[in-house]
């Protein structure tokens, strides 16, 4: 089946993508296209959260996709966050050390709170 990607939430510098299915080789081309479209449309400094509650499998190609996405977003001075990662998928991500542990959240609300605190820090420093 591959992966299905839906925009769950979108603000100026913050997007939550809901992922469904398997993050594997079949997902590669479609997934990269979606990420490239988002980065071409959004300003620098974007925070992109993958809601992975419905991702039940990740392959080495899926790990590659997350790493590639992280690299592209960081080139835009942004951040990649993961939320609702199922235990088997989380275990693979942790073993591969794909993202720092502070980038993985138990849910979108927790990721939202993190995003809001970053924005508040920036506002306070201005």
N, C-alpha and C positions, 0 to 999 in steps of 0.2 A: 504494500500500500504506500509506503513512503511517509511523507509528513504533510500535514495540513496546517497552514499558518493563518491565523485570524488576528486582526487588530482588536484587542480587548479594551484598550484605553489609549487615548492620545491627547497630549498637551503640547505646548510649544517645544519644550526640550525633553519630553518624557513620553515614551511609548511602551505599552505592555503588549507583547505578542503572545497569544495563546497557541501553543503547539499541540498537535494531536497526532499520535501514531508512533512511527519508528524514525529515529534520527540516524540514518544510515546512508549508504552509497546512493540509493534510489532518490533520496531527498536532496542530494548535493546541489544539482543545477538549479532546481526550483528555489531552494532555500537561499542560495547565494544571490539569486536574482531579486528576491524580496528584500534582503538586507541592503543590496546596492541601491535599490529604488528608494528605500527609506533614507539612506545616508545622502543620496543626491538631493532629496527634497527638504531635509531638516537642517537647521543651522548647526554649527559646531557646538560641542558641549552637550550633546544628546546623552541621555541615560536610557538605555534599552533594557527592558526586563523580559526575560523569557518565562512565561508561566508554563511550567512543564508537568502539571498535574496529570495530563493525559498522554505523556510520553512514557511508554512502557519498555523501550529498548533503545540503547545507544551502542553503535559500533565504533571502531577506530575512525571511520570516516565521519561519524557524528562528532567525535572528539575534535577531529580536524576542523569541522565546520564551526564549532564553538571557538576554537583557537583563532581561526581566520576572522570570525566576526569580532572577537575581542581586539585583534590587531587593527582591523579597519576602524572600529569605534574609537580606539585610543589614538589613532592618527587624526581623528576629528575632535580630540580632547574630551572624549566622552567616557562613559562607563557601561559595562555589561554586567547585569545582575541576573541571577537565576532564582526562581521561586517555585514552591510546591514540587520539588524534585523527589520522585519516588525513590525509595531506599535502594533498589538494585541499580538504578541509573546514577544516583548520588554516589554509591560505592565506586563505580567505574570512574566518575568524574574526580572523586577524591584521590583514587589511586593514580590517575594520570596527572594530577596536580594541574588541572586546566585553568582554574581560577583561584585567587586567594579565598580563604574561608569567609572573609567578610563580604564577599560578593554573592553568597548563597543564602537565601532566606527561606523561612518556613512557609511564607505566603506572600501574596502581593501586598497586603496591608502593611506588613513589616517592611517590605521594600519601599513602599510609598512613604512610610515614616522616615526611612533613611534618606530618601530623595528630598523630602521636605526639610529635614535638618540641614542638609548640604546647602539648599537654597537660602535658608535662614542665616546660616553662617556667612554666606556671600553678601547678603543684604546688610548684615551687621558690620561687616568689614568695610563697606562703602562709605 
